Amino acid sequence: MISLDKRRLGEILESYGIINVTYKNNPVWLESISTDKDGVIQVKDLKTDKLMSVDIKDLKE
């Protein structure tokens, strides 16, 4: 698995394809990159539907 950066997350958010992203080995849906906290993104855990704000560096592709 590859660690993500803000540039790559932007590409994923703009893409029309399905790209698997995980946080702590759990699949997540990327909601939005926070504009007030650099390096943070809001994600939804696909197993629990829980919304979380996480560090981009903790996401894997």
Backbone as CSV, one residue per row, in Angstrom:
resi,resn,N_x,N_y,N_z,CA_x,CA_y,CA_z,C_x,C_y,C_z
1,MET,0.831,-1.176,0.000,0.000,0.000,0.000,0.883,1.250,0.000
2,ILE,0.396,2.271,-0.651,1.145,3.513,-0.798,0.520,4.594,0.080
3,SER,1.363,5.323,0.822,0.871,6.472,1.590,0.475,7.583,0.636
4,LEU,-0.548,8.327,1.002,-1.051,9.385,0.135,-0.554,10.754,0.561
5,ASP,-0.595,11.700,-0.379,-0.301,13.099,-0.078,-1.475,13.947,-0.575
6,LYS,-1.453,15.227,-0.266,-2.576,16.108,-0.585,-2.830,16.176,-2.096
7,ARG,-1.778,16.185,-2.895,-1.923,16.232,-4.353,-2.670,14.996,-4.853
8,ARG,-2.259,13.824,-4.383,-2.887,12.570,-4.831,-4.336,12.500,-4.362
9,LEU,-4.622,12.979,-3.157,-6.003,12.983,-2.683,-6.881,13.845,-3.566
10,GLY,-6.348,14.977,-4.013,-7.094,15.825,-4.933,-7.423,15.093,-6.220
11,GLU,-6.465,14.326,-6.739,-6.692,13.542,-7.953,-7.779,12.496,-7.721
12,ILE,-7.737,11.842,-6.568,-8.726,10.807,-6.264,-10.109,11.422,-6.138
13,LEU,-10.217,12.562,-5.441,-11.511,13.216,-5.265,-12.109,13.647,-6.600
14,GLU,-11.275,14.018,-7.568,-11.754,14.477,-8.865,-11.990,13.342,-9.856
15,SER,-11.537,12.149,-9.544,-11.642,11.036,-10.488,-13.057,10.460,-10.504
16,TYR,-13.377,9.804,-11.593,-14.675,9.148,-11.738,-14.563,7.651,-11.481
17,GLY,-13.358,7.153,-11.317,-13.152,5.738,-11.081,-13.252,5.383,-9.609
18,ILE,-13.185,4.101,-9.339,-13.193,3.619,-7.957,-11.747,3.372,-7.546
19,ILE,-11.332,4.063,-6.509,-9.971,3.941,-6.008,-10.062,3.556,-4.533
20,ASN,-9.465,2.439,-4.189,-9.537,1.948,-2.813,-8.559,2.702,-1.925
21,VAL,-9.098,3.293,-0.849,-8.296,4.016,0.127,-8.633,3.447,1.499
22,THR,-7.595,3.271,2.339,-7.823,2.738,3.679,-7.223,3.648,4.748
23,TYR,-7.808,3.554,5.928,-7.306,4.225,7.127,-7.243,3.159,8.208
24,LYS,-6.047,2.892,8.696,-5.832,1.827,9.695,-6.444,0.511,9.222
25,ASN,-6.188,0.184,7.962,-6.636,-1.046,7.303,-8.141,-1.156,7.112
26,ASN,-8.894,-0.091,7.340,-10.336,-0.081,7.087,-10.619,0.763,5.857
27,PRO,-11.481,0.271,4.946,-11.818,1.057,3.764,-12.567,2.321,4.154
28,VAL,-12.219,3.441,3.494,-12.863,4.721,3.775,-13.276,5.400,2.486
29,TRP,-14.267,6.281,2.617,-14.722,7.147,1.535,-14.186,8.536,1.836
30,LEU,-13.556,9.163,0.866,-13.010,10.497,1.054,-14.131,11.522,0.921
31,GLU,-14.352,12.307,1.958,-15.420,13.303,1.955,-14.900,14.637,1.425
32,SER,-13.952,15.252,2.134,-13.406,16.530,1.684,-12.116,16.842,2.417
33,ILE,-11.258,17.581,1.731,-10.029,18.046,2.355,-10.359,19.291,3.150
34,SER,-9.987,19.293,4.406,-10.263,20.440,5.270,-9.469,21.647,4.790
35,THR,-10.128,22.792,4.729,-9.433,24.004,4.293,-8.820,24.758,5.461
36,ASP,-9.291,24.478,6.681,-8.758,25.203,7.834,-7.676,24.431,8.580
37,LYS,-7.487,23.175,8.254,-6.455,22.367,8.908,-5.626,21.690,7.824
38,ASP,-4.471,22.206,7.553,-3.619,21.650,6.506,-3.234,20.215,6.836
39,GLY,-3.338,19.351,5.855,-2.931,17.963,6.041,-3.993,17.084,6.665
40,VAL,-5.248,17.554,6.720,-6.339,16.791,7.324,-7.443,16.607,6.294
41,ILE,-8.080,15.454,6.311,-9.206,15.178,5.419,-10.313,14.502,6.212
42,GLN,-11.548,14.776,5.820,-12.679,14.104,6.441,-12.978,12.854,5.624
43,VAL,-13.112,11.722,6.316,-13.406,10.444,5.671,-14.575,9.778,6.383
44,LYS,-15.204,8.844,5.669,-16.251,8.024,6.261,-15.779,6.576,6.242
45,ASP,-15.778,5.937,7.402,-15.434,4.523,7.503,-16.558,3.732,6.831
46,LEU,-16.231,2.941,5.811,-17.251,2.232,5.054,-17.851,1.059,5.820
47,LYS,-17.199,0.616,6.878,-17.749,-0.480,7.691,-18.718,0.032,8.750
48,THR,-18.464,1.227,9.292,-19.264,1.732,10.414,-20.060,2.993,10.083
49,ASP,-19.805,3.613,8.928,-20.409,4.894,8.518,-20.002,6.052,9.426
50,LYS,-18.982,5.863,10.251,-18.502,6.918,11.148,-17.687,7.938,10.362
51,LEU,-17.982,9.240,10.548,-17.197,10.310,9.942,-16.041,10.663,10.863
52,MET,-14.851,10.859,10.271,-13.660,11.174,11.043,-12.820,12.176,10.283
53,SER,-12.081,12.999,11.005,-11.049,13.855,10.413,-9.715,13.194,10.717
54,VAL,-8.948,12.897,9.663,-7.705,12.161,9.845,-6.560,12.858,9.114
55,ASP,-5.342,12.564,9.528,-4.164,13.070,8.828,-4.035,12.357,7.495
56,ILE,-3.786,13.132,6.448,-3.631,12.553,5.113,-2.548,11.484,5.105
57,LYS,-1.467,11.719,5.835,-0.345,10.763,5.831,-0.727,9.395,6.387
58,ASP,-1.861,9.295,7.078,-2.303,8.019,7.646,-3.174,7.220,6.687
59,LEU,-3.460,7.765,5.510,-4.251,7.067,4.507,-3.347,6.277,3.575
60,LYS,-3.843,5.156,3.093,-3.099,4.300,2.162,-3.955,4.016,0.938
61,GLU,-3.269,3.896,-0.203,-3.942,3.554,-1.457,-3.526,2.169,-1.866
